[in-house]
């Protein structure tokens, strides 16, 4: 099967992620690769993974981020975004909500 450059970029990014999940080093994914994965394969890493701020506790032994999304902008030299998959998360970042009528408490994730 012939793949165009965007499809090849998506397949190579997916290969990096699978290698990292199977015990390799952390995968560094660029924004172009994230866009290629979304457009070509329908995998949206930004919606299917959680950043460090959305997580309270991680599963022991799975606390290393597998995927880091790097920004490709020259002006933005910030840190890469840690991406944690749902199987790595033990507890989401939650906050306490009080019902105004009955004053009961419920925890909801942000």
TIRO-2110 file (N, C-alpha, C; in Angstrom, 1 decimal):
// TIRO-2110
0.8, -1.2, 0.0, N, 1, A
0.0, 0.0, 0.0, CA, 1, A
0.9, 1.2, 0.0, C, 1, A
0.5, 2.2, -0.8, N, 2, A
1.3, 3.4, -0.9, CA, 2, A
0.7, 4.4, 0.1, C, 2, A
1.6, 5.0, 0.9, N, 3, A
1.2, 6.0, 1.9, CA, 3, A
1.8, 7.3, 1.5, C, 3, A
1.0, 8.4, 1.7, N, 4, A
1.5, 9.7, 1.5, CA, 4, A
2.4, 10.1, 2.7, C, 4, A
3.0, 11.3, 2.7, N, 5, A
3.9, 11.7, 3.7, CA, 5, A
3.2, 11.9, 5.1, C, 5, A
1.9, 12.4, 5.0, N, 6, A
1.2, 12.6, 6.3, CA, 6, A
0.9, 11.2, 6.9, C, 6, A
0.5, 10.3, 6.1, N, 7, A
0.2, 8.9, 6.6, CA, 7, A
1.4, 8.3, 7.2, C, 7, A
2.6, 8.4, 6.5, N, 8, A
3.8, 7.9, 7.0, CA, 8, A
4.2, 8.5, 8.3, C, 8, A
4.0, 9.8, 8.4, N, 9, A
4.3, 10.5, 9.7, CA, 9, A
3.4, 10.0, 10.8, C, 9, A
2.1, 9.7, 10.5, N, 10, A
1.2, 9.2, 11.5, CA, 10, A
1.6, 7.7, 11.9, C, 10, A
2.0, 6.9, 11.0, N, 11, A
2.4, 5.6, 11.3, CA, 11, A
3.7, 5.5, 12.1, C, 11, A
4.7, 6.4, 11.8, N, 12, A
5.9, 6.5, 12.5, CA, 12, A
5.7, 7.0, 13.9, C, 12, A
4.8, 7.9, 14.1, N, 13, A
4.4, 8.4, 15.5, CA, 13, A
3.8, 7.3, 16.3, C, 13, A
2.9, 6.5, 15.7, N, 14, A
2.2, 5.4, 16.4, CA, 14, A
3.3, 4.3, 16.7, C, 14, A
4.2, 4.1, 15.9, N, 15, A
5.3, 3.2, 16.1, CA, 15, A
6.1, 3.6, 17.3, C, 15, A
6.4, 4.9, 17.4, N, 16, A
7.1, 5.4, 18.6, CA, 16, A
6.4, 5.2, 19.9, C, 16, A
5.1, 5.4, 19.8, N, 17, A
4.2, 5.3, 21.0, CA, 17, A
4.2, 3.8, 21.4, C, 17, A
4.0, 2.9, 20.5, N, 18, A
4.0, 1.5, 20.8, CA, 18, A
5.3, 1.0, 21.3, C, 18, A
6.4, 1.5, 20.8, N, 19, A
7.7, 1.1, 21.3, CA, 19, A
7.9, 1.6, 22.8, C, 19, A
7.4, 2.8, 23.0, N, 20, A
7.5, 3.3, 24.4, CA, 20, A
6.6, 2.5, 25.4, C, 20, A
5.4, 2.1, 24.9, N, 21, A
4.5, 1.3, 25.8, CA, 21, A
5.1, -0.1, 26.0, C, 21, A
5.8, -0.6, 25.1, N, 22, A
6.3, -2.0, 25.3, CA, 22, A
7.6, -2.0, 26.0, C, 22, A
8.0, -0.9, 26.6, N, 23, A
9.2, -0.9, 27.5, CA, 23, A
10.4, -0.1, 27.0, C, 23, A
10.2, 0.6, 25.9, N, 24, A
11.3, 1.4, 25.4, CA, 24, A
11.3, 2.8, 26.1, C, 24, A
12.1, 3.7, 25.5, N, 25, A
12.2, 5.0, 26.1, CA, 25, A
11.0, 5.8, 25.8, C, 25, A
10.9, 7.0, 26.5, N, 26, A
9.8, 7.9, 26.3, CA, 26, A
9.7, 8.4, 24.9, C, 26, A
8.5, 8.4, 24.3, N, 27, A
8.3, 8.9, 23.0, CA, 27, A
8.1, 10.4, 22.9, C, 27, A
8.9, 11.1, 22.2, N, 28, A
8.8, 12.5, 22.0, CA, 28, A
8.0, 12.7, 20.7, C, 28, A
6.8, 13.3, 20.8, N, 29, A
5.9, 13.5, 19.6, CA, 29, A
5.8, 15.0, 19.4, C, 29, A
5.9, 15.4, 18.1, N, 30, A
5.7, 16.8, 17.8, CA, 30, A
4.3, 17.1, 17.5, C, 30, A
3.9, 18.3, 17.5, N, 31, A
2.5, 18.7, 17.2, CA, 31, A
2.1, 18.3, 15.8, C, 31, A
3.1, 18.3, 14.8, N, 32, A
2.7, 17.8, 13.5, CA, 32, A
2.4, 16.3, 13.5, C, 32, A
3.1, 15.5, 14.3, N, 33, A
2.7, 14.1, 14.4, CA, 33, A
1.4, 13.9, 15.1, C, 33, A
1.1, 14.7, 16.1, N, 34, A
-0.2, 14.6, 16.7, CA, 34, A
-1.3, 15.0, 15.7, C, 34, A
-1.1, 16.0, 14.9, N, 35, A
-2.1, 16.3, 13.9, CA, 35, A
-2.3, 15.2, 12.8, C, 35, A
-1.2, 14.6, 12.4, N, 36, A
-1.2, 13.6, 11.5, CA, 36, A
-1.9, 12.3, 12.0, C, 36, A
-1.7, 12.0, 13.3, N, 37, A
-2.4, 10.9, 13.9, CA, 37, A
-3.9, 11.2, 14.0, C, 37, A
-4.3, 12.4, 14.3, N, 38, A
-5.7, 12.7, 14.3, CA, 38, A
-6.3, 12.7, 12.9, C, 38, A
-5.7, 13.3, 11.9, N, 39, A
-6.3, 13.3, 10.6, CA, 39, A
-6.2, 12.0, 9.9, C, 39, A
-5.2, 11.2, 10.0, N, 40, A
-5.0, 10.0, 9.2, CA, 40, A
-5.7, 8.8, 9.9, C, 40, A
-5.4, 8.6, 11.2, N, 41, A
-5.8, 7.4, 11.9, CA, 41, A
-7.0, 7.7, 12.9, C, 41, A
-7.3, 8.9, 13.1, N, 42, A
-8.5, 9.2, 14.0, CA, 42, A
-8.1, 9.1, 15.5, C, 42, A
-6.8, 9.1, 15.8, N, 43, A
-6.4, 9.0, 17.2, CA, 43, A
-6.0, 10.4, 17.7, C, 43, A
-6.8, 10.9, 18.6, N, 44, A
-6.5, 12.3, 19.2, CA, 44, A
-5.8, 12.1, 20.5, C, 44, A
-4.5, 12.3, 20.5, N, 45, A
-3.7, 12.1, 21.8, CA, 45, A
-4.1, 13.2, 22.8, C, 45, A
-4.5, 14.4, 22.4, N, 46, A
-4.8, 15.4, 23.4, CA, 46, A
-6.1, 15.1, 24.1, C, 46, A
-7.0, 14.4, 23.5, N, 47, A
-8.3, 14.1, 24.2, CA, 47, A
-8.2, 12.7, 24.9, C, 47, A
-7.4, 11.8, 24.4, N, 48, A
-7.4, 10.5, 25.0, CA, 48, A
-6.4, 10.3, 26.1, C, 48, A
-5.5, 11.3, 26.3, N, 49, A
-4.5, 11.2, 27.4, CA, 49, A
-4.8, 12.4, 28.4, C, 49, A
-4.2, 12.3, 29.5, N, 50, A
-4.3, 13.3, 30.5, CA, 50, A
-3.0, 14.0, 30.8, C, 50, A
-3.0, 15.3, 31.1, N, 51, A
-1.8, 16.0, 31.5, CA, 51, A
-1.5, 15.8, 32.9, C, 51, A
-0.4, 16.3, 33.4, N, 52, A
0.0, 16.1, 34.8, CA, 52, A
-0.9, 16.8, 35.7, C, 52, A
-1.5, 18.0, 35.3, N, 53, A
-2.4, 18.7, 36.2, CA, 53, A
-3.7, 18.1, 36.3, C, 53, A
-4.1, 17.1, 35.5, N, 54, A
-5.4, 16.5, 35.6, CA, 54, A
-5.3, 15.2, 36.5, C, 54, A
-4.2, 14.9, 37.0, N, 55, A
-4.0, 13.6, 37.7, CA, 55, A
-3.5, 13.9, 39.2, C, 55, A
-4.1, 13.2, 40.1, N, 56, A
-3.7, 13.3, 41.5, CA, 56, A
-2.7, 12.2, 41.8, C, 56, A
-3.0, 11.0, 41.4, N, 57, A
-2.1, 9.8, 41.8, CA, 57, A
-2.0, 8.9, 40.6, C, 57, A
-0.9, 8.4, 40.4, N, 58, A
-0.6, 7.4, 39.3, CA, 58, A
-0.4, 6.0, 39.9, C, 58, A
-0.6, 5.0, 39.1, N, 59, A
-0.4, 3.6, 39.5, CA, 59, A
1.1, 3.4, 39.7, C, 59, A
1.4, 2.7, 40.8, N, 60, A
2.9, 2.5, 41.1, CA, 60, A
3.5, 1.6, 40.0, C, 60, A
4.6, 2.1, 39.5, N, 61, A
5.3, 1.4, 38.4, CA, 61, A
4.9, 1.9, 37.0, C, 61, A
3.9, 2.7, 37.0, N, 62, A
3.4, 3.2, 35.7, CA, 62, A
3.4, 4.7, 35.8, C, 62, A
4.3, 5.3, 36.6, N, 63, A
4.3, 6.7, 36.9, CA, 63, A
5.2, 7.6, 36.0, C, 63, A
5.8, 6.9, 35.0, N, 64, A
6.7, 7.6, 34.0, CA, 64, A
5.8, 8.0, 32.8, C, 64, A
5.8, 9.2, 32.4, N, 65, A
5.0, 9.5, 31.2, CA, 65, A
5.6, 8.8, 29.9, C, 65, A
4.7, 8.2, 29.2, N, 66, A
5.1, 7.4, 28.0, CA, 66, A
5.3, 8.3, 26.8, C, 66, A
4.4, 9.3, 26.7, N, 67, A
4.5, 10.2, 25.6, CA, 67, A
4.6, 11.7, 26.1, C, 67, A
5.5, 12.4, 25.4, N, 68, A
5.7, 13.8, 25.7, CA, 68, A
5.4, 14.5, 24.3, C, 68, A
4.5, 15.5, 24.4, N, 69, A
4.2, 16.2, 23.1, CA, 69, A
5.0, 17.5, 23.2, C, 69, A
5.8, 17.7, 22.2, N, 70, A
6.7, 18.9, 22.1, CA, 70, A
6.0, 19.9, 21.2, C, 70, A
6.2, 21.2, 21.6, N, 71, A
5.7, 22.3, 20.8, CA, 71, A
6.8, 22.5, 19.7, C, 71, A
6.3, 22.8, 18.5, N, 72, A
7.2, 23.1, 17.4, CA, 72, A
7.4, 24.6, 17.1, C, 72, A
6.7, 25.4, 17.8, N, 73, A
6.8, 26.9, 17.6, CA, 73, A
8.2, 27.3, 18.1, C, 73, A
8.8, 28.2, 17.3, N, 74, A
10.1, 28.8, 17.8, CA, 74, A
9.9, 29.7, 19.0, C, 74, A
8.8, 30.5, 19.0, N, 75, A
8.6, 31.4, 20.1, CA, 75, A
8.2, 30.7, 21.4, C, 75, A
7.5, 29.6, 21.3, N, 76, A
7.1, 28.8, 22.5, CA, 76, A
8.2, 27.8, 22.9, C, 76, A
8.9, 28.1, 23.9, N, 77, A
10.0, 27.2, 24.3, CA, 77, A
9.6, 26.6, 25.7, C, 77, A
8.3, 26.4, 25.9, N, 78, A
7.9, 25.8, 27.1, CA, 78, A
8.2, 24.3, 27.2, C, 78, A
7.9, 23.8, 28.4, N, 79, A
8.1, 22.3, 28.6, CA, 79, A
7.1, 21.5, 27.8, C, 79, A
7.5, 20.3, 27.4, N, 80, A
6.6, 19.4, 26.7, CA, 80, A
5.5, 19.0, 27.6, C, 80, A
4.4, 18.6, 27.0, N, 81, A
3.2, 18.2, 27.7, CA, 81, A
3.3, 16.7, 28.0, C, 81, A
3.2, 16.3, 29.3, N, 82, A
3.2, 14.9, 29.7, CA, 82, A
1.8, 14.3, 29.4, C, 82, A
1.9, 13.2, 28.8, N, 83, A
0.6, 12.5, 28.4, CA, 83, A
0.5, 11.2, 29.2, C, 83, A
-0.5, 11.1, 30.0, N, 84, A
-0.7, 9.8, 30.8, CA, 84, A
-1.9, 9.1, 30.2, C, 84, A
-1.8, 7.9, 29.9, N, 85, A
-2.9, 7.1, 29.4, CA, 85, A
-3.8, 6.7, 30.6, C, 85, A
-5.1, 6.3, 30.3, N, 86, A
-6.0, 6.0, 31.4, CA, 86, A
-5.6, 4.8, 32.3, C, 86, A
-4.8, 3.9, 31.8, N, 87, A
-4.4, 2.8, 32.6, CA, 87, A
-3.3, 3.1, 33.5, C, 87, A
-2.7, 4.3, 33.4, N, 88, A
-1.6, 4.8, 34.3, CA, 88, A
-2.2, 5.6, 35.5, C, 88, A
-3.5, 6.0, 35.4, N, 89, A
-4.0, 6.9, 36.4, CA, 89, A
-4.7, 6.1, 37.5, C, 89, A
-4.4, 6.4, 38.8, N, 90, A
-5.0, 5.8, 39.9, CA, 90, A
-6.1, 6.7, 40.4, C, 90, A
-5.9, 8.1, 40.4, N, 91, A
-6.9, 9.0, 40.9, CA, 91, A
-6.8, 10.3, 40.1, C, 91, A
-8.0, 10.7, 39.6, N, 92, A
-8.0, 12.0, 38.8, CA, 92, A
-8.0, 13.1, 39.8, C, 92, A
-7.7, 14.3, 39.3, N, 93, A
-7.7, 15.5, 40.1, CA, 93, A
-9.2, 15.9, 40.3, C, 93, A
-9.7, 15.9, 41.5, N, 94, A
-11.1, 16.1, 41.8, CA, 94, A
-11.2, 17.3, 42.7, C, 94, A
-12.4, 17.8, 42.8, N, 95, A
-12.8, 18.8, 43.7, CA, 95, A
-14.1, 18.6, 44.4, C, 95, A
-14.4, 19.1, 45.5, N, 96, A
-15.6, 18.8, 46.3, CA, 96, A
-16.6, 19.8, 45.9, C, 96, A
-17.8, 19.3, 45.6, N, 97, A
-19.0, 20.2, 45.3, CA, 97, A
-20.0, 20.0, 46.3, C, 97, A
-20.6, 21.1, 46.8, N, 98, A
-21.6, 21.0, 47.8, CA, 98, A
-22.9, 21.4, 47.2, C, 98, A
-24.0, 20.6, 47.4, N, 99, A
-25.3, 20.9, 46.8, CA, 99, A
-25.9, 22.1, 47.6, C, 99, A
-26.4, 23.1, 46.9, N, 100, A
-26.9, 24.3, 47.6, CA, 100, A
-28.2, 24.0, 48.4, C, 100, A
-29.0, 23.0, 47.9, N, 101, A
-30.3, 22.7, 48.6, CA, 101, A
-30.1, 21.7, 49.8, C, 101, A
-29.4, 20.6, 49.6, N, 102, A
-29.4, 19.6, 50.6, CA, 102, A
-28.0, 19.6, 51.4, C, 102, A
-27.1, 20.4, 50.9, N, 103, A
-25.7, 20.5, 51.5, CA, 103, A
-25.0, 19.2, 51.5, C, 103, A
-25.3, 18.3, 50.6, N, 104, A
-24.5, 17.0, 50.5, CA, 104, A
-23.2, 17.3, 49.7, C, 104, A
-22.2, 16.5, 49.9, N, 105, A
-20.9, 16.6, 49.2, CA, 105, A
-20.7, 15.5, 48.1, C, 105, A
-20.2, 16.0, 47.0, N, 106, A
-19.9, 15.0, 45.9, CA, 106, A
-18.6, 15.4, 45.3, C, 106, A
-17.8, 14.4, 45.0, N, 107, A
-16.5, 14.7, 44.4, CA, 107, A
-16.6, 14.5, 42.9, C, 107, A
-16.2, 15.5, 42.1, N, 108, A
-16.2, 15.5, 40.7, CA, 108, A
-14.8, 15.8, 40.1, C, 108, A
-14.5, 15.1, 39.0, N, 109, A
-13.2, 15.4, 38.4, CA, 109, A
-13.3, 16.7, 37.6, C, 109, A
-12.2, 17.3, 37.4, N, 110, A
-12.2, 18.6, 36.7, CA, 110, A
-12.1, 18.4, 35.3, C, 110, A
END
